[in-house]
């Protein structure tokens, strides 16, 4: 069983609105009136807008994640360097003051 993608759902919904509008009289006999068709059309438009906003947020998140990763690399390098200096400059008994729990 295949799962319907978002794009397929959106496209099928647009086709449904077009079909309902073109055959309003026939579907009206079964309970689908112009108000329902308009509500469906509005829902599709709202969904497209929300999808657009979500894609913008995803792009922003991707940029922020790359920025965060770069800063983390910098922090790790700085931490490693300071750890080496502390180990060379300080007696092993004082390493705990710097958060270093190594035994050697």
QUIJO-V239706 format. One record per backbone hydrogen bond with DSSP energy under -0.5 kcal/mol. NH is the residue of the N-H (numbers start at 1). CO is the residue of the C=O. E is the energy in kcal/mol with one decimal. If there is no record, write none. Layout:
nh	co	e
NH	CO	E
NH	CO	E
This chain:
nh	co	e
9	5	-2.4
10	6	-2.7
11	7	-2.6
12	8	-3.0
13	9	-2.3
14	10	-2.1
15	11	-2.4
16	12	-2.2
17	13	-2.4
18	14	-2.4
19	15	-2.7
20	16	-3.0
21	17	-2.6
22	18	-2.3
23	19	-1.6
24	21	-0.9
27	23	-2.3
28	24	-1.7
29	25	-1.0
30	27	-0.9
31	28	-1.2
32	27	-2.2
33	31	-0.9
37	33	-2.1
38	34	-2.5
39	35	-2.3
40	36	-2.6
41	37	-2.4
42	38	-2.5
43	39	-2.3
44	40	-2.2
45	41	-2.2
46	42	-2.7
47	43	-2.4
48	44	-2.2
49	45	-2.1
50	46	-2.7
51	47	-2.4
52	48	-2.1
53	49	-2.4
54	50	-2.5
55	51	-2.5
56	52	-1.9
57	53	-2.3
58	54	-2.5
59	55	-2.1
60	56	-2.2
61	57	-2.8
62	58	-2.4
63	59	-2.0
64	60	-2.5
65	61	-2.7
66	62	-2.0
67	63	-2.1
68	64	-2.8
69	65	-2.6
70	66	-2.1
71	67	-2.1
72	68	-2.4
73	69	-2.1
74	70	-2.0
75	71	-2.7
76	72	-2.7
77	73	-2.1
78	74	-2.4
79	75	-3.0
80	76	-2.4
81	77	-2.4
82	78	-2.5
83	79	-2.4
84	80	-2.2
85	81	-2.2
86	82	-2.5
87	83	-2.3
88	84	-1.8
89	85	-2.9
90	86	-2.7
94	91	-2.1
95	92	-1.2
97	94	-1.2
98	95	-1.7
99	96	-1.6
100	95	-2.0
101	99	-0.7
